[in-house]
Amino acid sequence: MLLTKKIPHIKQYGLKHEIDYTLDLLYYMGIVPKDKTLYVPINRSSEEKISGIFAKSGISEDDIVVTVHPGSKLPFKKMAGRTFC
């Protein structure tokens, strides 16, 4: 079905969350997912490594950690030259 019918590409407008664009492929085929929860498995050794790095940096398990990933291949997500303050 996906090779015979064109699905409109509107992702560049950023109108909804990334997961919803991905799930649109399922909706288009008549499949309704039961759950939209994102699951990311975490390798135990990776978790221990990060815990060690945090401990050495004085970051406790109760601290709030914010991660920023500044890169993107999509032009509308590139923030070069933009000011937020």
C-alpha positions in Angstrom: 0.0 0.0 0.0 2.8 2.5 0.9 4.4 2.0 -2.5 1.2 2.7 -4.5 -0.4 5.6 -2.6 1.3 8.9 -1.7 1.0 10.1 1.8 1.1 13.9 2.2 4.4 15.0 3.7 3.8 17.9 6.2 6.4 17.0 8.8 8.4 20.1 8.0 5.7 22.3 9.5 6.1 20.8 13.0 2.4 20.7 13.7 2.5 17.7 16.0 4.9 15.4 17.9 7.3 13.2 16.0 5.5 10.1 17.2 2.3 11.2 15.6 3.9 11.6 12.2 5.2 8.1 12.5 1.9 6.7 13.6 0.2 8.4 10.7 1.7 5.6 8.5 -0.3 3.1 10.6 -3.5 5.2 10.5 -3.2 5.5 6.8 -3.2 1.6 6.5 -6.2 1.4 8.8 -4.2 0.3 11.9 -5.0 2.0 15.2 -2.3 1.5 17.8 -3.4 0.6 21.3 -0.8 2.8 23.0 1.4 5.7 22.0 3.8 5.3 25.0 7.4 5.6 23.9 9.6 2.8 25.3 13.3 3.1 25.3 15.1 0.1 26.7 18.1 1.0 28.8 21.1 -1.2 29.0 22.1 -2.0 32.6 25.8 -1.4 32.0 25.0 2.0 30.3 22.9 3.0 33.3 25.7 2.1 35.7 28.2 4.1 33.6 26.1 7.2 33.6 25.4 6.9 37.3 29.1 6.8 37.9 29.7 9.9 35.7 26.9 11.7 37.6 28.3 10.7 41.0 31.8 11.9 40.1 30.2 15.2 38.9 28.3 15.7 42.2 24.9 15.0 40.5 22.6 13.0 42.8 19.6 10.9 41.9 17.3 13.6 43.2 18.7 16.3 41.0 16.9 17.3 37.8 19.0 16.9 34.7 18.1 18.6 31.4 19.7 17.4 28.2 19.9 19.5 25.1 20.5 18.0 21.6 21.2 21.1 19.5 21.6 19.3 16.1 19.1 18.4 13.4 19.0 17.7 9.7 15.7 19.4 9.3 15.9 23.1 8.4 12.9 24.2 10.5 14.5 22.7 13.6 17.9 24.4 13.1 18.2 27.1 15.7 21.3 29.0 14.4 21.1 32.7 15.0 17.9 32.5 17.1 17.6 34.1 20.5 15.3 32.7 23.2 15.9 35.3 25.9 
